[in-house]
Amino acid sequence: NDGSVTATPVDAYDSEYLCPVSIDGQILALEFDSGSSDLWVFSTSLPLSQQKGHVIFDPSKSKNWKALSGYTWNITYGDKSGASGTVGTDVVTVGGTSVSGQAVEIATQVSSQFVSDTANNGLLGLAFSSINTVKPQKQKTFFDLAKPSLSSPVFTADLKHHAPGTYDFGTINSAKYTGAITYTNVVTSKGFWEFTGSGYAVGNGSFVSSSIDAIADTGTTLIYLPDAVVTAYYQQVSGASYDSSQGGYTFPCSATLPNLTLGIGSYRAVVPGQYINYSPRGSKCFGGVQSNTGIGFSIYGDVFLKSQFVIFDGSSTPRLGFASK
Ligand SMILES: O=C(CNCc1ccccc1)Nc1scc(-c2ccccc2)c1C(=O)NCc1ccccc1
């Protein structure tokens, strides 16, 4: 039972993309996150003050809800946001793909970043189940549970710049990309869709071969790269500088930004310069490419992913596929 669901940007900056998910008939907009592995939702178990403005899941209204007594979860993201709570299982449907016995993690507490992001009613994790946070027994992701019922064990991301895109489960729709798909091996030891990029080029500059340890992360907005790449990029942007008060590189909003080419094997993925003007911040504009210092690896987030058609291949040898579109 393959499925396809629309991924809608939540704001003018494509800071996140939300998809409608049905939990036994209750429909919530969730953020699909290939950088984490918990499916959690705003719930009636939250303090009313934290529920305000959100669409709330009410397990008491679900016929298929089965509480998992004594099970808890607790997740913290790199930006120090987080949530925690209790767990049950229910029927979860995304597009045409339906899964029963899906662990749905009920929030009893969420951090302020989630409270204020009223469009976001929770996350649907699409990284590997090894990093699910449920205790005493970690739970499987929607993709892992859906896999056996899919035509092929894959999902694809076709995110778009300032426009709705799609996630497809079970099929690779050849109408959504041009040219050949380049596949690259994935290392799953950290639980992420982790691969090694082959280098970079700034604008029309020559390609610099270098191994870049990176993850494909639909839940992270920007691209986080090694300092060597980031400084080389912003050297080509007049008026750009690192602004510690803004926590990253900014530049005059009138700047013309060069494209950034990121190598994946012999494939050259081109991120249009305009995608790298992320958003106005203070009197300048904040860059969509930032340093990966403190993270431990690079993150190819939405600014990158929306320039590509991406295949998350969950076969016995997981791999990532990239194609132009
Ligand atoms: O955590 C994720 C994927 N989930 C992103 C997400 C979605 C909704 C709300 C909050 C977060 N990806 C990864 S892997 C590694 C990190 C990381 C980032 C910075 C420091 C240390 C680790 C992150 C992450 O936190 N991504 C989101 C993010 C937010 C702000 C700045 C950078 C990255």
The ligand as an ORCA input file, in Angstrom:
! r2SCAN-3c Opt
* xyz 0 1
  O      17.834     16.611     15.246
  C      17.896     16.465     14.068
  C      16.660     16.170     13.284
  N      15.532     16.836     13.933
  C      15.552     18.261     13.660
  C      14.496     18.965     14.466
  C      13.171     18.944     14.066
  C      12.232     19.639     14.827
  C      12.629     20.349     15.958
  C      13.963     20.353     16.343
  C      14.909     19.654     15.583
  N      19.021     16.558     13.342
  C      20.216     16.774     13.919
  S      21.474     15.655     13.825
  C      22.598     16.625     14.723
  C      21.972     17.762     15.113
  C      22.702     18.784     15.860
  C      22.566     20.125     15.511
  C      23.281     21.093     16.205
  C      24.131     20.718     17.256
  C      24.238     19.356     17.593
  C      23.521     18.384     16.895
  C      20.611     17.858     14.680
  C      19.713     18.979     14.983
  O      19.570     19.394     16.110
  N      19.100     19.560     13.953
  C      18.219     20.686     14.098
  C      19.028     21.960     14.221
  C      18.473     23.054     14.868
  C      19.223     24.221     15.011
  C      20.518     24.294     14.524
  C      21.067     23.214     13.867
  C      20.327     22.038     13.687
*
